[in-house]
């Protein structure tokens, strides 16, 4: 807990509004997380812990914010909900398609990013298994086109547990956003309704 607390940071351009709460099943209140630097707004359970990474991360992909639920067993792996940002720069898939005399679209860019992401996951994660029936295109708030991918993988080496993850990928201009939810296969479904509500509330302001 002490290590987790040390990673927490409240940036000046980030606003959390405890007063803006909505009930879920009359048992859980939601707060609003706003990050003006990246134009992100999302609802998250008020009791969940929020951790923001340092702004000076030097990487093409950076974690913007991470949410974890309260856990009674502190030795158990925390389920996590993470929003990450991937800068496309000049490697934007649209630039490659401009080499051909065919029109391009955001959906082509998104499909290219999804294929790249799946390739990365399959090479980095042990026992990676893509769950196609649970993976499909979705529309986020504001009719933003996104792709949901669901997969399982093995964590650690000896006596490793199986993890399950859901990622929502979307592209706007030269930025790609990754919304990811990770949990053990044993508690994945327990948090899924809350996670789905968080995803449904995700908005981009710029």
N, C-alpha and C positions, 0 to 999 in steps of 0.2 A: 504493500500500500504506500509505503514511503517513497519507493522508486516511482510509482505511478504518479504520486503527488508532485514529484519534482519535475515531471514532464509537462505538467499543466501550465498553460499560459493564456492569459486573457489579453488579446491584442486590442489596441485602441480602436481599430476599425471593425471590431466584432461586438455585436450587441445580443445579449440574451435577455429575453423579456419574460420573467416568471409570471407576470400578471396576465399574459396572453396564453391561457390554458384551455384545452378542450378535454372533455371526459371521454374515456374509452371503456365501454362496458361498465360505466359508472364506478370503475375501480382504479383508473390511472389517469393522472393529469399530464397534459403536454405543455411544454414551453416552446418558445420560438428562438431558433438560432439564426442569427444574421451575420453574414460576413460580406461587408461592402467591397473589400479588396477583390474578391473573386465573384461577387455578385450572386451569392448563395443564400437561400432562405429555406429552412426546413424545420418541421416540428419534431420534437424528441421528448420522450418521457421525462418528466420533471425530476424523478428520482435517479435517473441514469447519470453516471459521471461523464463529464465532458472534458476532453483533453485536446489542446491545440498544439501543433508542432511549431518550432521556431521558424520565423519568416525567412531566415537566411539559408534555407536548405538549397544546396547546389546540385540539382538533379533535374532530369527531364520529367520525372514523375515525383510528385511530392504529396505527402499526406496533409490535408488541410485540417481535418478534425476527426476525432474518434470518440464514439460513445460506447460505454459498457454498462450493463445492468448491475444492480446491487446483487451480491452473491453471499449466501450464508456460509458456504464452504470456500474459504479463501485459497485452498490448495487446488481447487478445481480450475480448469481452464476457463477464462472469461469468454463468453460470447462477445463479439465485437461488431460494431457498425461503423464503417469508415468511409469518408468521402476523400477521394484523391483527385489530383489534377495532373494531366499529362499534356505538356506543351508539344504541339505538333511541329512547330517551326517550319522549315522548308521541306520536311519529310512528309508533309500533309499528303495523303493519298490522292487528293484532288490534283496536285501538281503532276503526278504521274499520268493521270488520265487525260490531262491537257495535251499530252503528246499525240493523242489520237483524235481523229476528226469525229468525235462523238460527244454529245452533251453529257455533263456530269451532274450529280446531285448530292445532297447531304446523305442520302441513303447509301450511295456508293461509297462515300467516305466512311460511313459507319460500318458497313460490311467489311471493308478493308481493315478497319481498326479491330473489329471483333475477331477476324481471322488471325491477326497479329497477336492479339491478347491470348487466344486459345493456344497458339503455338508456344508462347512464352510460358503459360501455365503448365502445359504438358511436358515441357522440358525441365521445369524447376521443381515441380511437385511430385512426390513419390506416389505411385499407384493412382495417378490422375485418371478420373473417369468422367467424361462429359455426359450429362443426363439430358439427352435431346428432348424427351417429351415435356420436360419442365422449362425448356428454353425457347423463347419466342420474342418477336418484336412487341413493344408496348408503347403507349403514349403517356408521357408524364404531364404534369400540370402545364397548361399553355400549349398543349398539343405538340410538345417536343418529342421527336422520334427517338426511341431508345431500344436497345436490345438487352434482353435478360438472358444470362447464361447461368446454369446451375451445374455443379460438379462435386464430386467427392475426392478425397485425397487422404494420404496417411501422414500423420505428424510425428516427427521424431524418428529415432532409430529403433531402440529396443523397447518392446512392449508398447509400440506406438498405437495411438488411438486414431480412429477414423474421423475425419472432419468433413463437414459439408458446407458448401458456400454458395451464395447467390450473388451475382454481380450484375449491375445495371450500367451499361455503357452508353454514352451519348457524346455527340460532337457539336460544338458551336464555334464557328469561325476556326481559329487555329488552336483551340483548346478542346481536349477530350476529358470528360468527367467519368470517374469510376466510383460507383456507389457499391460497396461490398459488405456483405453480412457473412460472418464466419461463426460456426459453432460446432460442437461435437455432434455426431449423428444422433446421439441420445437426447439432446435438448434442442435440436434445430427447430422442430415443429412447435415447441413451447413458446418461443419468442417470435415465430413467423408472423402472426397477426399484427403484433406491434411494429415489427420491421416493415411490413407491407404498408401500414399507415404512414410511417415515416417516409417511405419512398413516394407514396401518393402525394405527399405534401411538398416534395422537393421542387423548388422553383429557381430559375435563373433570372436575375434582374438586369444583366447586361451581357 
